């Protein structure tokens, strides 16, 4: 196909993806607390699910229009370090983490036990942990720190202004990068994505992950401003965070 020859196809590294070591799976794929409450929906007496099993099952269920139960989502939030009692208004972070897309250098696979793992096509390393999991942990920590009482009102105002400038810069950079990517199909009918500025091709669409990170940043900024009783110009109303996603989508169509 002419596109593939002109643009340069990504390297065919998917076949070499192997799950991480078994010992790592046993330590990192389990929830942080024993019997975290992420139980099998069928009630078959299997006990608590590993985080990887829960993530894999949630993906399958959502394809059928089903969502995890509230106890399951609470257990997953605790795994991420979120306090669902004290910070119940931040449970959206756990929900977003479950739906997080992959950065362009990562691909998703399943091992023989149907556990999800992730493969980095650049480093050839595999991980049981989603590449953006830490981003969601850090988002929660930054909001909790901001409204934890250690900052004075003046310091909070200064911090909000700094975060607003950072968010505006991230949005400008994201829009520029998103517009550089285009979708193509190779001779075998498989989609790949080409960046005309960097002249690189990848298998995984990089745009959703970039939009996802920007959305987290926007919503965290709004939550902090709400805590201070302030309104950050340019952000969606506090009672309708979905408008932030719509705004990003309008800047880069066909992402969400």
WOSUL-V175439 format. One record per residue. N is the residue number from 1. RES is the residue in one small letter. OMEGA is omega in whole degrees, 0 to 359 (none if undefined). NEAR is the number of other C-alpha atoms within 8 Angstrom. D_CENTER is the distance of its C-alpha to the mean C-alpha in Angstrom with 2 decimals. Layout:
n->N res->RES omega->OMEGA near->NEAR d_center->D_CENTER
n->N res->RES omega->OMEGA near->NEAR d_center->D_CENTER
This chain:
n->1 res->x omega->185 near->6 d_center->33.21
n->2 res->x omega->180 near->5 d_center->33.80
n->3 res->x omega->183 near->10 d_center->30.17
n->4 res->x omega->181 near->11 d_center->29.27
n->5 res->x omega->182 near->8 d_center->32.30
n->6 res->x omega->186 near->6 d_center->31.85
n->7 res->x omega->183 near->10 d_center->28.16
n->8 res->x omega->183 near->9 d_center->27.90
n->9 res->x omega->173 near->10 d_center->25.75
n->10 res->x omega->178 near->9 d_center->22.97
n->11 res->x omega->182 near->4 d_center->24.40
n->12 res->x omega->184 near->5 d_center->24.57
n->13 res->x omega->185 near->7 d_center->22.74
n->14 res->x omega->185 near->7 d_center->21.04
n->15 res->x omega->184 near->5 d_center->24.22
n->16 res->x omega->181 near->5 d_center->24.20
n->17 res->x omega->178 near->10 d_center->20.97
n->18 res->x omega->179 near->7 d_center->22.08
n->19 res->x omega->177 near->12 d_center->20.42
n->20 res->x omega->179 near->10 d_center->20.59
n->21 res->x omega->182 near->6 d_center->23.82
n->22 res->x omega->181 near->6 d_center->24.73
n->23 res->x omega->179 near->6 d_center->25.33
n->24 res->x omega->180 near->9 d_center->21.80
n->25 res->x omega->183 near->11 d_center->20.58
n->26 res->x omega->183 near->8 d_center->22.89
n->27 res->x omega->186 near->7 d_center->21.80
n->28 res->x omega->182 near->9 d_center->18.01
n->29 res->x omega->180 near->12 d_center->17.15
n->30 res->x omega->179 near->11 d_center->18.96
n->31 res->x omega->188 near->11 d_center->18.02
n->32 res->x omega->178 near->7 d_center->19.39
n->33 res->x omega->182 near->6 d_center->22.31
n->34 res->x omega->184 near->5 d_center->24.93
n->35 res->x omega->187 near->7 d_center->24.79
n->36 res->x omega->179 near->9 d_center->21.65
n->37 res->x omega->175 near->8 d_center->22.42
n->38 res->x omega->187 near->14 d_center->19.89
n->39 res->x omega->179 near->10 d_center->22.90
n->40 res->x omega->185 near->11 d_center->23.57
n->41 res->x omega->182 near->5 d_center->23.82
n->42 res->x omega->179 near->4 d_center->27.06
n->43 res->x omega->184 near->7 d_center->28.71
n->44 res->x omega->176 near->6 d_center->30.27
n->45 res->x omega->181 near->5 d_center->30.67
n->46 res->x omega->183 near->8 d_center->28.22
n->47 res->x omega->183 near->7 d_center->27.01
n->48 res->x omega->176 near->10 d_center->23.52
n->49 res->x omega->168 near->12 d_center->20.81
n->50 res->x omega->177 near->10 d_center->18.85
n->51 res->x omega->181 near->10 d_center->15.14
n->52 res->x omega->178 near->13 d_center->14.84
n->53 res->x omega->180 near->11 d_center->17.35
n->54 res->x omega->180 near->10 d_center->15.71
n->55 res->x omega->180 near->10 d_center->12.34
n->56 res->x omega->181 near->11 d_center->14.61
n->57 res->x omega->179 near->8 d_center->16.84
n->58 res->x omega->178 near->11 d_center->14.37
n->59 res->x omega->180 near->8 d_center->13.31
n->60 res->x omega->182 near->8 d_center->17.09
n->61 res->x omega->181 near->11 d_center->17.96
n->62 res->x omega->174 near->9 d_center->15.70
n->63 res->x omega->178 near->7 d_center->17.38
n->64 res->x omega->178 near->6 d_center->20.52
n->65 res->x omega->180 near->6 d_center->19.51
n->66 res->x omega->181 near->7 d_center->19.27
n->67 res->x omega->175 near->7 d_center->17.01
n->68 res->x omega->178 near->8 d_center->16.96
n->69 res->x omega->180 near->6 d_center->19.84
n->70 res->x omega->177 near->6 d_center->19.76
n->71 res->x omega->179 near->8 d_center->20.93
n->72 res->x omega->181 near->11 d_center->18.22
n->73 res->x omega->177 near->12 d_center->15.44
n->74 res->x omega->179 near->10 d_center->17.48
n->75 res->x omega->179 near->11 d_center->17.78
n->76 res->x omega->177 near->12 d_center->14.08
n->77 res->x omega->179 near->14 d_center->13.77
n->78 res->x omega->176 near->11 d_center->16.66
n->79 res->x omega->180 near->10 d_center->15.12
n->80 res->x omega->181 near->10 d_center->12.38
n->81 res->x omega->181 near->7 d_center->15.47
n->82 res->x omega->175 near->13 d_center->15.48
n->83 res->x omega->185 near->9 d_center->19.04
n->84 res->x omega->179 near->11 d_center->19.13
n->85 res->x omega->181 near->5 d_center->22.75
n->86 res->x omega->185 near->5 d_center->22.97
n->87 res->x omega->180 near->9 d_center->19.65
n->88 res->x omega->180 near->8 d_center->19.44
n->89 res->x omega->180 near->5 d_center->18.45
n->90 res->x omega->178 near->10 d_center->15.10
n->91 res->x omega->177 near->12 d_center->14.15
n->92 res->x omega->180 near->7 d_center->11.89
n->93 res->x omega->178 near->11 d_center->9.31
n->94 res->x omega->180 near->14 d_center->9.63
n->95 res->x omega->178 near->9 d_center->9.55
n->96 res->x omega->179 near->8 d_center->6.33
n->97 res->x omega->179 near->10 d_center->4.88
n->98 res->x omega->183 near->8 d_center->7.16
n->99 res->x omega->186 near->6 d_center->6.23
n->100 res->x omega->176 near->9 d_center->2.80
n->101 res->x omega->181 near->7 d_center->5.23
n->102 res->x omega->171 near->15 d_center->7.01
n->103 res->x omega->189 near->11 d_center->8.81
n->104 res->x omega->184 near->11 d_center->12.43
n->105 res->x omega->182 near->10 d_center->14.04
n->106 res->x omega->173 near->12 d_center->12.31
n->107 res->x omega->183 near->12 d_center->13.48
n->108 res->x omega->181 near->9 d_center->13.12
n->109 res->x omega->176 near->9 d_center->16.39
n->110 res->x omega->177 near->10 d_center->18.32
n->111 res->x omega->184 near->10 d_center->21.21
n->112 res->x omega->178 near->5 d_center->24.58
n->113 res->x omega->179 near->5 d_center->23.57
n->114 res->x omega->174 near->8 d_center->20.66
n->115 res->x omega->179 near->10 d_center->18.12
n->116 res->x omega->168 near->13 d_center->14.80
n->117 res->x omega->187 near->16 d_center->14.59
n->118 res->x omega->185 near->15 d_center->13.09
n->119 res->x omega->179 near->15 d_center->15.55
n->120 res->x omega->185 near->11 d_center->15.70
n->121 res->x omega->179 near->11 d_center->18.31
n->122 res->x omega->182 near->5 d_center->19.45
n->123 res->x omega->183 near->5 d_center->20.11
n->124 res->x omega->178 near->8 d_center->20.74
n->125 res->x omega->178 near->7 d_center->19.07
n->126 res->x omega->181 near->12 d_center->17.36
n->127 res->x omega->174 near->10 d_center->15.07
n->128 res->x omega->184 near->13 d_center->14.46
n->129 res->x omega->177 near->9 d_center->11.34
n->130 res->x omega->183 near->9 d_center->7.91
n->131 res->x omega->181 near->9 d_center->7.85
n->132 res->x omega->181 near->9 d_center->4.84
n->133 res->x omega->182 near->10 d_center->6.46
n->134 res->x omega->178 near->7 d_center->9.03
n->135 res->x omega->179 near->8 d_center->7.40
n->136 res->x omega->175 near->13 d_center->7.03
n->137 res->x omega->182 near->11 d_center->10.46
n->138 res->x omega->178 near->8 d_center->11.84
n->139 res->x omega->179 near->12 d_center->11.04
n->140 res->x omega->182 near->11 d_center->12.98
n->141 res->x omega->182 near->8 d_center->15.62
n->142 res->x omega->179 near->8 d_center->16.29
n->143 res->x omega->181 near->11 d_center->16.97
n->144 res->x omega->179 near->8 d_center->19.10
n->145 res->x omega->183 near->9 d_center->20.97
n->146 res->x omega->184 near->11 d_center->21.71
n->147 res->x omega->182 near->10 d_center->23.23
n->148 res->x omega->177 near->7 d_center->24.73
n->149 res->x omega->181 near->7 d_center->28.12
n->150 res->x omega->181 near->7 d_center->28.44
n->151 res->x omega->175 near->10 d_center->28.36
n->152 res->x omega->178 near->7 d_center->31.32
n->153 res->x omega->180 near->7 d_center->31.12
n->154 res->x omega->179 near->7 d_center->32.07
n->155 res->x omega->178 near->8 d_center->29.43
n->156 res->x omega->178 near->11 d_center->26.75
n->157 res->x omega->178 near->8 d_center->28.04
n->158 res->x omega->181 near->8 d_center->27.97
n->159 res->x omega->177 near->8 d_center->24.42
n->160 res->x omega->180 near->11 d_center->23.28
n->161 res->x omega->179 near->8 d_center->25.13
n->162 res->x omega->181 near->8 d_center->23.54
n->163 res->x omega->177 near->9 d_center->19.97
n->164 res->x omega->178 near->10 d_center->21.03
n->165 res->x omega->179 near->8 d_center->22.40
n->166 res->x omega->179 near->8 d_center->19.35
n->167 res->x omega->179 near->11 d_center->17.21
n->168 res->x omega->179 near->8 d_center->19.94
n->169 res->x omega->179 near->8 d_center->19.99
n->170 res->x omega->179 near->9 d_center->16.28
n->171 res->x omega->178 near->9 d_center->16.82
n->172 res->x omega->180 near->8 d_center->19.94
n->173 res->x omega->181 near->8 d_center->18.48
n->174 res->x omega->180 near->11 d_center->15.56
n->175 res->x omega->179 near->10 d_center->18.16
n->176 res->x omega->181 near->8 d_center->20.44
n->177 res->x omega->181 near->8 d_center->18.08
n->178 res->x omega->182 near->10 d_center->16.85
n->179 res->x omega->180 near->8 d_center->20.53
n->180 res->x omega->182 near->9 d_center->21.35
n->181 res->x omega->176 near->11 d_center->19.44
n->182 res->x omega->183 near->9 d_center->21.28
n->183 res->x omega->180 near->8 d_center->21.04
n->184 res->x omega->181 near->9 d_center->23.93
n->185 res->x omega->180 near->11 d_center->25.30
n->186 res->x omega->184 near->12 d_center->27.21
n->187 res->x omega->180 near->7 d_center->30.53
n->188 res->x omega->179 near->5 d_center->29.06
n->189 res->x omega->181 near->6 d_center->27.09
n->190 res->x omega->181 near->7 d_center->23.66
n->191 res->x omega->169 near->9 d_center->21.32
n->192 res->x omega->189 near->15 d_center->20.39
n->193 res->x omega->188 near->14 d_center->19.33
n->194 res->x omega->177 near->13 d_center->21.63
n->195 res->x omega->185 near->11 d_center->21.42
n->196 res->x omega->180 near->9 d_center->24.92
n->197 res->x omega->181 near->5 d_center->24.79
n->198 res->x omega->181 near->5 d_center->23.70
n->199 res->x omega->177 near->8 d_center->25.35
n->200 res->x omega->178 near->10 d_center->22.77
n->201 res->x omega->179 near->12 d_center->21.50
n->202 res->x omega->180 near->12 d_center->18.42
n->203 res->x omega->184 near->9 d_center->17.68
n->204 res->x omega->178 near->12 d_center->13.97
n->205 res->x omega->183 near->10 d_center->13.48
n->206 res->x omega->187 near->10 d_center->11.94
n->207 res->x omega->179 near->9 d_center->11.98
n->208 res->x omega->181 near->11 d_center->9.03
n->209 res->x omega->179 near->12 d_center->6.60
n->210 res->x omega->178 near->11 d_center->9.28
n->211 res->x omega->181 near->11 d_center->9.58
n->212 res->x omega->180 near->10 d_center->6.15
n->213 res->x omega->179 near->9 d_center->6.95
n->214 res->x omega->179 near->12 d_center->10.39
n->215 res->x omega->178 near->11 d_center->9.96
n->216 res->x omega->181 near->10 d_center->8.72
n->217 res->x omega->180 near->10 d_center->11.72
n->218 res->x omega->184 near->11 d_center->13.97
n->219 res->x omega->177 near->10 d_center->13.52
n->220 res->x omega->179 near->10 d_center->14.00
n->221 res->x omega->180 near->11 d_center->17.04
n->222 res->x omega->179 near->12 d_center->18.37
n->223 res->x omega->178 near->10 d_center->18.19
n->224 res->x omega->180 near->12 d_center->20.09
n->225 res->x omega->177 near->12 d_center->22.56
n->226 res->x omega->179 near->10 d_center->23.16
n->227 res->x omega->181 near->8 d_center->24.09
n->228 res->x omega->182 near->8 d_center->26.66
n->229 res->x omega->181 near->6 d_center->27.89
n->230 res->x omega->175 near->7 d_center->27.08
n->231 res->x omega->179 near->7 d_center->25.72
n->232 res->x omega->181 near->8 d_center->23.79
n->233 res->x omega->176 near->4 d_center->25.29
n->234 res->x omega->179 near->4 d_center->23.13
n->235 res->x omega->179 near->8 d_center->20.38
n->236 res->x omega->177 near->9 d_center->20.38
n->237 res->x omega->185 near->7 d_center->22.59
n->238 res->x omega->184 near->8 d_center->21.34
n->239 res->x omega->182 near->4 d_center->22.01
n->240 res->x omega->182 near->7 d_center->19.94
n->241 res->x omega->180 near->10 d_center->16.37
n->242 res->x omega->181 near->7 d_center->15.85
n->243 res->x omega->174 near->9 d_center->18.11
n->244 res->x omega->178 near->12 d_center->15.65
n->245 res->x omega->179 near->9 d_center->13.61
n->246 res->x omega->179 near->8 d_center->17.08
n->247 res->x omega->179 near->8 d_center->18.08
n->248 res->x omega->180 near->10 d_center->15.35
n->249 res->x omega->181 near->11 d_center->16.13
n->250 res->x omega->178 near->7 d_center->19.77
n->251 res->x omega->179 near->7 d_center->19.39
n->252 res->x omega->186 near->10 d_center->17.83
n->253 res->x omega->174 near->6 d_center->18.96
n->254 res->x omega->178 near->5 d_center->17.56
n->255 res->x omega->184 near->8 d_center->13.86
n->256 res->x omega->none near->4 d_center->12.78
